[in-house]
């Protein structure tokens, strides 16, 4: 009621000015503060639909946020942060994208990749193509939760949390609209936006080196314009360097970050410091894992000279639905550790067949998480949580399980997918599977003209 009374005394212009003032205060101490305010002004406050809102509309919107949403969210808990994530993901669906092929990473995959790279409150996390900051938000949520250690006082915990927000989260985004979303996303989740830069990661080498990340999380653009990529990475591209899309399908971004960490480690060694081993988890299209083209093979070869391919996870075929139809995998590299050991032997790589994440497609909703029922018929346990637990346990043990995982020593010429090395779990095959395979093969023969249909059958 007090808020409504205050709003009733203000004009629509004063309400908008008040929002801008609040955002300005929240961004105090943030790098690129003026640019961030400018983008928020242009993309939000100056939006014609926002400017057309009447006083009653503003009161209704603010009431709804406070009474229907905010009062049910404990922002100090990981669960509360998860709810904010869901809210922002839903919001993103209606904002549109500058690139129709742009794919925002699903929230449960960002969480999986944070767990895969052991993100905790001691880790500096960087996303060089951060988009709406889904990786950075998830990393910050994980780090803040890890600050709540039972042996620390309230003051010590709060100090840890402030350090996480100010010193552990770094991002770079080249597209203005996505950059504005990333800043907004971080503000909604309690700040952490201070170290997000607007621009190309290729122009921010010193920023990356100053951050000295322990973990790099990325979903780089798979169809980046070649003109946006430095010439040193295009020497062998031939006519493709003047083409419309990156012929390496995103691997060039991993190559670049490998080079930056290599340069950072050379400087650390000169100073008498220990070099860093950096975990880099990246989402890439399947073409990067199975592609035999000379450019992709060369990129893979270059990466393995200085880094270890620790793991590759085959992901569900429609992981970005409805935003993109690209089939993707998650690669985990250890930057700064060559794939070939000093004794000449090749390090082994874990391959996970993670095609089922417990989500199903729903019309107008996208891919929706499923829950199992308890004895009383209540939906309680997330199917995804059980699946994620199994994925991580198999990886941690480097366990080989038919139908689920494999371990192999690979080089640049090999396929980097579980399907090439995993054994089939025949115990799960059914008569329906056998019949389906026969039907598919028969359809193929008919299509190729090797078998002909007639009235009496085939």
Helices and strands as residue ranges (DSSP letters): H 2-8, H 12-26, H 33-40, I 41-45, H 48-51, H 55-64, I 65-69, G 70-72, H 78-92, H 107-116, E 125-127, H 134-146, H 154-167, E 169-173, H 176-188, E 196-198, G 201-203, H 205-211, E 215-218, G 226-228, G 231-233, G 238-242, H 251-270, E 278-285, H 286-290, H 294-306, E 307-315, E 328-335, E 349-354, E 359-362, E 366-369, E 371-373, E 379-382, H 383-397, E 405-408, G 418-420, G 426-428, H 431-448
